[in-house]
Amino acid sequence: MEFPKFLLGDNTDYPTAIFVVHTEFPRFIINLEDDEVEWLEEFSKEDEKELEEEAENLIKDATAFYDREVSRYED
């Protein structure tokens, strides 16, 4: 099965949280309520340096995805 790059998620146990799931490497879940990120990958020391450089862009992309999705509901 093929998944989109980003998925929205919610859970009634976390009523104010909005989760965006990044399904491609490096996979992560970000809670847009507090910008907490949970990485779903194990990283080597070499990967961590590259990840630091890429993480900011990935999180911006996740936030832009959420904004785009919400704007589509508002139309």
DSSP file (Angstrom, degrees, kcal/mol; ACC not computed):
  #  RESIDUE AA STRUCTURE BP1 BP2  ACC     N-H-->O    O-->H-N    N-H-->O    O-->H-N    TCO  KAPPA ALPHA  PHI   PSI    X-CA   Y-CA   Z-CA
    1    1 A M              0   0    0      0, 0.0     2,-0.4     0, 0.0     0, 0.0   0.000 360.0 360.0 360.0 140.6    0.0    0.0    0.0
    2    2 A E        -     0   0    0      0, 0.0     0, 0.0     0, 0.0     0, 0.0  -0.869 360.0-160.4-104.7 136.1    1.2    3.5   -0.8
    3    3 A F        -     0   0    0     -2,-0.4     4,-0.1    20,-0.1     2,-0.0  -0.806  24.0-105.5-112.0 153.7    0.6    6.4    1.6
    4    4 A P        -     0   0    0      0, 0.0    19,-0.2     0, 0.0    -1,-0.1  -0.322  38.6-107.4 -66.3 162.7    0.7   10.1    1.0
    5    5 A K  S    S+     0   0    0      1,-0.1    18,-2.6    17,-0.1    19,-0.5   0.865 102.9  29.3 -62.1 -37.8    3.7   11.9    2.4
    6    6 A F  E     -A   22   0A   0     16,-0.2     2,-0.3    17,-0.1    16,-0.2  -0.953  65.3-172.0-126.8 145.4    1.7   13.5    5.2
    7    7 A L  E     -A   21   0A   0     14,-1.8    14,-3.1    -2,-0.4     2,-0.3  -0.983  19.9-132.0-130.7 144.3   -1.4   12.3    7.1
    8    8 A L  E     -A   20   0A   0     -2,-0.3     2,-0.3    12,-0.2    12,-0.2  -0.748  29.1-176.9 -90.9 144.7   -3.5   14.2    9.7
    9    9 A G  E     +A   19   0A   0     10,-2.7    10,-2.4    -2,-0.3     2,-0.3  -0.994  11.4 175.8-141.6 149.1   -4.4   12.4   12.9
   10   10 A D        -     0   0    0     -2,-0.3     2,-0.3     8,-0.2     8,-0.1  -0.942   8.8-163.0-143.2 168.8   -6.4   13.1   16.0
   11   11 A N    >   -     0   0    0      3,-0.5     3,-2.0     6,-0.3     6,-0.2  -0.958  24.3-136.0-155.7 131.4   -7.3   11.2   19.1
   12   12 A T  T 3  S+     0   0    0     -2,-0.3    -1,-0.1     1,-0.3     4,-0.0   0.699 105.3  66.2 -66.7 -17.6  -10.1   11.8   21.6
   13   13 A D  T 3  S+     0   0    0      1,-0.3    -1,-0.3     2,-0.1    -3,-0.0   0.679 109.7  39.0 -72.7 -16.2   -7.6   11.1   24.5
   14   14 A Y  S X  S+     0   0    0     -3,-2.0     3,-1.3     1,-0.1    -3,-0.5  -0.660  76.0 174.4-128.7  73.0   -5.8   14.3   23.3
   15   15 A P  T 3  S+     0   0    0      0, 0.0    -1,-0.1     0, 0.0    -2,-0.1   0.706  77.5  40.0 -63.4 -22.9   -8.7   16.6   22.4
   16   16 A T  T 3  S+     0   0    0     -4,-0.0     2,-0.2     2,-0.0    -4,-0.1   0.518  94.7 101.8-102.1  -5.0   -6.6   19.7   21.7
   17   17 A A    <   -     0   0    0     -3,-1.3     2,-0.4    -6,-0.2    -6,-0.3  -0.517  50.7-164.1 -82.0 145.7   -3.7   18.0   19.9
   18   18 A I        -     0   0    0     -2,-0.2    14,-3.1    -8,-0.1     2,-0.4  -0.985  13.3-160.1-127.0 118.5   -3.4   18.0   16.1
   19   19 A F  E     -AB   9  31A   0    -10,-2.4   -10,-2.7    -2,-0.4     2,-0.5  -0.818  10.8-167.1-104.9 137.7   -1.0   15.4   14.8
   20   20 A V  E     -AB   8  30A   0     10,-2.3    10,-2.5    -2,-0.4     2,-0.5  -0.994  12.6-154.1-118.6 128.0    0.7   15.3   11.4
   21   21 A V  E     -AB   7  29A   0    -14,-3.1   -14,-1.8    -2,-0.5     2,-0.6  -0.893   3.2-153.4-105.0 124.9    2.4   12.1   10.4
   22   22 A H  E     -AB   6  28A   0      6,-3.2     6,-1.2    -2,-0.5   -16,-0.2  -0.886  10.2-171.6 -95.9 117.9    5.3   12.1    8.0
   23   23 A T        +     0   0    0    -18,-2.6     2,-0.2    -2,-0.6     4,-0.2   0.519  57.5  74.4 -94.3  -6.8    5.3    8.7    6.2
   24   24 A E  S    S-     0   0    0    -19,-0.5     4,-0.1     2,-0.2    -2,-0.1  -0.624  96.7 -41.4-103.0 164.6    8.6    9.0    4.3
   25   25 A F  S    S+     0   0    0      1,-0.3    -1,-0.1    -2,-0.2    -2,-0.1  -0.471 130.6  36.8 -66.4 132.4   12.1    8.7    5.7
   26   26 A P  S    S-     0   0    0      0, 0.0    -1,-0.3     0, 0.0    -2,-0.2   0.405  93.3-158.6 -85.0 124.7   12.7   10.1    8.2
   27   27 A R        +     0   0    0     -4,-0.2    13,-2.8    13,-0.1    14,-0.3  -0.399  23.4 153.2 -71.3 140.4    9.3    9.2    9.6
   28   28 A F  E     -BC  22  39A   0     -6,-1.2    -6,-3.2    11,-0.3     2,-0.4  -0.980  37.6-134.1-157.5 165.7    7.9   11.3   12.4
   29   29 A I  E     -BC  21  38A   0      9,-2.1     9,-2.8    -2,-0.3     2,-0.4  -0.998  20.9-164.2-123.7 130.8    4.8   12.5   14.1
   30   30 A I  E     -BC  20  37A   0    -10,-2.5   -10,-2.3    -2,-0.4     2,-0.8  -0.957  13.7-146.2-116.3 135.6    4.5   16.2   15.1
   31   31 A N  E >>> -BC  19  36A   0      5,-2.6     4,-1.9    -2,-0.4     3,-0.9  -0.888   9.1-161.2 -95.4 110.1    1.9   17.5   17.6
   32   32 A L  T 345S+     0   0    0    -14,-3.1    -1,-0.1    -2,-0.8   -13,-0.1   0.648  82.6  72.5 -70.9 -13.5    1.1   21.0   16.2
   33   33 A E  T 345S+     0   0    0    -15,-0.4    -1,-0.2     1,-0.2   -16,-0.1   0.904 125.4   2.5 -64.8 -40.5   -0.3   22.0   19.6
   34   34 A D  T <45S-     0   0    0     -3,-0.9    -2,-0.2     2,-0.1    -1,-0.2   0.293  96.7-116.8-131.2   8.2    3.2   22.1   21.2
   35   35 A D  T  <5 +     0   0    0     -4,-1.9     2,-0.3     1,-0.2    -3,-0.2   0.693  56.9 159.5  60.9  22.0    5.5   21.3   18.2
   36   36 A E  E   < -C   31   0A   0     -5,-0.8    -5,-2.6     2,-0.0     2,-0.4  -0.602  25.3-155.2 -75.0 133.7    6.7   18.1   20.0
   37   37 A V  E     -C   30   0A   0     -2,-0.3     2,-0.5    -7,-0.2    -7,-0.2  -0.929  11.4-165.2-115.7 133.4    8.2   15.7   17.4
   38   38 A E  E     -C   29   0A   0     -9,-2.8    -9,-2.1    -2,-0.4     2,-0.3  -0.971  16.5-145.7-116.4 115.6    8.5   11.9   17.9
   39   39 A W  E     -C   28   0A   0     -2,-0.5   -11,-0.3   -11,-0.2   -12,-0.1  -0.624   7.4-161.0 -82.1 137.0   10.9   10.3   15.4
   40   40 A L        +     0   0    0    -13,-2.8     2,-0.3    -2,-0.3   -12,-0.2   0.078  67.5  76.2-103.5  21.2    9.9    6.8   14.2
   41   41 A E  S    S-     0   0    0    -14,-0.3     2,-0.4   -15,-0.1    -2,-0.1  -0.893  76.4-124.8-128.2 155.9   13.4    6.0   13.1
   42   42 A E        -     0   0    0     -2,-0.3     2,-0.4     0, 0.0    -2,-0.1  -0.888  33.3-156.3 -96.8 135.2   16.7    5.0   14.8
   43   43 A F        -     0   0    0     -2,-0.4     2,-0.1     4,-0.0    -2,-0.0  -0.915   9.5-141.8-119.6 139.7   19.5    7.3   13.8
   44   44 A S     >  -     0   0    0     -2,-0.4     4,-2.1     1,-0.1     0, 0.0  -0.409  39.8 -99.9 -81.8 170.5   23.2    6.8   13.7
   45   45 A K  H  > S+     0   0    0      1,-0.2     4,-1.2     2,-0.2    -1,-0.1   0.883 126.4  51.4 -59.4 -38.2   25.5    9.6   14.7
   46   46 A E  H  > S+     0   0    0      1,-0.2     4,-1.3     2,-0.2     3,-0.3   0.905 109.7  49.7 -65.6 -40.8   26.2   10.4   11.0
   47   47 A D  H  > S+     0   0    0      1,-0.2     4,-3.0     2,-0.2    -2,-0.2   0.859 102.0  63.2 -64.6 -35.9   22.4   10.5   10.4
   48   48 A E  H  X S+     0   0    0     -4,-2.1     4,-2.3     1,-0.2    -1,-0.2   0.873 100.9  50.6 -61.1 -38.1   21.8   12.8   13.3
   49   49 A K  H  X S+     0   0    0     -4,-1.2     4,-1.4    -3,-0.3    -1,-0.2   0.939 114.1  43.9 -64.9 -46.0   23.9   15.6   11.8
   50   50 A E  H  X S+     0   0    0     -4,-1.3     4,-1.9     1,-0.2    -2,-0.2   0.892 112.1  54.6 -64.3 -39.3   22.0   15.4    8.5
   51   51 A L  H  X S+     0   0    0     -4,-3.0     4,-3.1     1,-0.2    -2,-0.2   0.906 102.8  55.4 -62.1 -43.3   18.7   15.1   10.4
   52   52 A E  H  X S+     0   0    0     -4,-2.3     4,-0.7     1,-0.2    -1,-0.2   0.897 110.5  46.3 -56.1 -41.0   19.4   18.3   12.3
   53   53 A E  H  < S+     0   0    0     -4,-1.4     4,-0.4     1,-0.2    -1,-0.2   0.858 120.7  37.5 -70.3 -35.6   19.8   20.2    9.0
   54   54 A E  H  X S+     0   0    0     -4,-1.9     4,-2.2     1,-0.1     3,-0.3   0.737  98.3  77.9 -89.1 -25.1   16.7   18.6    7.4
   55   55 A A  H  X S+     0   0    0     -4,-3.1     4,-2.6     1,-0.2     5,-0.2   0.875  89.9  54.4 -57.5 -44.2   14.4   18.6   10.4
   56   56 A E  H  X S+     0   0    0     -4,-0.7     4,-2.0     1,-0.2    -1,-0.2   0.914 111.1  45.6 -58.6 -44.2   13.5   22.3   10.3
   57   57 A N  H  > S+     0   0    0     -4,-0.4     4,-2.4    -3,-0.3    -1,-0.2   0.899 111.9  51.8 -66.6 -40.4   12.4   22.0    6.6
   58   58 A L  H  X S+     0   0    0     -4,-2.2     4,-2.2     2,-0.2    -2,-0.2   0.902 110.3  48.3 -63.3 -40.5   10.4   18.8    7.3
   59   59 A I  H  X S+     0   0    0     -4,-2.6     4,-2.2     2,-0.2    -1,-0.2   0.888 110.7  50.7 -68.7 -38.6    8.5   20.5   10.2
   60   60 A K  H  X S+     0   0    0     -4,-2.0     4,-2.4    -5,-0.2    -2,-0.2   0.910 110.6  50.3 -61.8 -41.5    7.8   23.6    8.0
   61   61 A D  H  X S+     0   0    0     -4,-2.4     4,-2.4     2,-0.2    -2,-0.2   0.897 109.3  51.0 -62.7 -41.0    6.4   21.2    5.3
   62   62 A A  H  X S+     0   0    0     -4,-2.2     4,-2.1     2,-0.2    -1,-0.2   0.906 111.6  47.3 -63.7 -42.0    4.3   19.4    7.9
   63   63 A T  H  X S+     0   0    0     -4,-2.2     4,-2.5     2,-0.2    -2,-0.2   0.900 111.6  50.3 -66.8 -40.8    2.8   22.7    9.1
   64   64 A A  H  X S+     0   0    0     -4,-2.4     4,-2.4     2,-0.2    -2,-0.2   0.884 108.4  53.5 -64.3 -38.4    2.2   23.9    5.5
   65   65 A F  H  X S+     0   0    0     -4,-2.4     4,-2.6     2,-0.2    -2,-0.2   0.942 109.7  47.8 -60.1 -47.8    0.4   20.6    4.8
   66   66 A Y  H  X S+     0   0    0     -4,-2.1     4,-2.7     1,-0.2     5,-0.2   0.937 111.4  49.8 -59.2 -47.9   -1.9   21.2    7.8
   67   67 A D  H  X S+     0   0    0     -4,-2.5     4,-2.1     1,-0.2    -1,-0.2   0.894 111.6  49.6 -59.0 -40.8   -2.6   24.8    6.8
   68   68 A R  H  X S+     0   0    0     -4,-2.4     4,-1.5     2,-0.2    -1,-0.2   0.925 111.5  48.2 -64.2 -45.2   -3.4   23.6    3.2
   69   69 A E  H  X S+     0   0    0     -4,-2.6     4,-1.2     1,-0.2     3,-0.2   0.918 112.0  48.7 -62.9 -44.2   -5.8   20.9    4.5
   70   70 A V  H  X S+     0   0    0     -4,-2.7     4,-1.5     1,-0.2     3,-0.5   0.899 107.8  55.1 -64.1 -40.5   -7.6   23.2    6.9
   71   71 A S  H  X S+     0   0    0     -4,-2.1     4,-0.9     1,-0.2    -1,-0.2   0.834 103.3  56.5 -63.9 -30.4   -8.0   25.8    4.1
   72   72 A R  H  < S+     0   0    0     -4,-1.5    -1,-0.2    -3,-0.2    -2,-0.2   0.828 106.1  49.8 -70.1 -30.9   -9.7   23.2    1.9
   73   73 A Y  H  < S+     0   0    0     -4,-1.2    -1,-0.2    -3,-0.5    -2,-0.2   0.807 107.3  55.6 -73.0 -29.7  -12.3   22.5    4.7
   74   74 A E  H  <        0   0    0     -4,-1.5    -1,-0.2     1,-0.2    -2,-0.2   0.706 360.0 360.0 -77.1 -20.9  -13.0   26.2    5.0
   75   75 A D     <        0   0    0     -4,-0.9    -1,-0.2    -3,-0.1    -2,-0.1   0.488 360.0 360.0 -74.8 360.0  -13.8   26.7    1.3
